[in-house]
Amino acid sequence: MIPILKVLVKKFDSAIFSVDTFRSQIAKASLDEGVSVINDITAGEFDARMLPLVGKYNGVYIAMHMQGLPHNMQKNPNYKNITSEILTFFLNKIESCRLNNISDIIIDPGFGFGKKINQNFTILKNLEIFQELNVPILVGFSRKSMIYKSLNIESADALNGTSVLNTIALMKKANILRVHDVKEAKESIELCRKLF
């Protein structure tokens, strides 16, 4: 991956590159090549070296909430109050980031990661609550099971549902959309801007 990344960063020198990893050694190699954003689905829970590393490089850090780890996250995820628990998680995580000299923090509630379908919709319903953390909110819905299982369709047919949830999230103060279908997401953003 690193040789390809090296070429891309050099070729597109004005682009902002993000690498999705929860391993500090991959993050370090990426940051060494000019990547500026590390997207960590474990928010540093998997690798204790991640936060100090990102702070040392003055990188942008995307911290995602996930109950459990990738291999067990969907084994009966359980919450008493999912919105409150995720809010508390991020309050603590932001403090840890600050202690590790990370100043640019983005939070991702982790739709589809350690959550049941109804729990995902509860988070979306209450998304604006996370504004009180005073950091950008990133969301990713692209063709996820919360869409295609709710609509009883195939994942390949979930583009319209993805656009709907992207639009709802924008109206509930999401700042960043992580998407597969750029054109449709851009249209959602442009239409929402007409309202705000």
Phi, psi and omega in degrees: 000318186299317178301321178294317179300318179302315180294315182297315181298322179289318184290320182247067189291345178263356180279154174261121181257137176238138176243131180268107179202150172246013179250125185295328181292326176288320177300316180298313180299322180291314179296325177298332181268003175105004174294141183249347183233130173248124181253108188247110183290347178256359180053036178083001181286332183278324186227108184295346180275351187295308184297313177301324180295310181298321177297319179299323182271358183057040182275164172275136185237123173260115180257119180256144175273133175210126174278122183087200179237166186310325183282344182227008189297333183260012177275086178052063176300135188227131179221147172276316176216095191300318182295314180296319181293320179290322177300314178297318177304313182288325175303313180292320182292319178298320177299317178298319178298315180298319179296337178259019175065028173266115183261334180256100184241135175237136179253147178229115181298346174077052177302126178087000180248101180071036179217143172281165183304311182295329178292323176300318181289330175296317178299313180299318180301326184253018190304324184296342178301327183289351175300331183295347178281346177059037172225156179298146179252125177251140176228151176221118182241353194313106174053034181281163184297333178299336178272300189288332176285323178295325182264357181056051179230176176278153180301328179296340182259015188264016181295315180299315178299321177299315180297321178297312182292324175302317181294316178300316180298318178298319179290339177259023168081021169296144182258332186224132174255128171262119191225161170261327186252092190293316184302311183294320179295320178299320178295320177300316180297314182297320179290321178296326179296337177292338182267337188241000000 
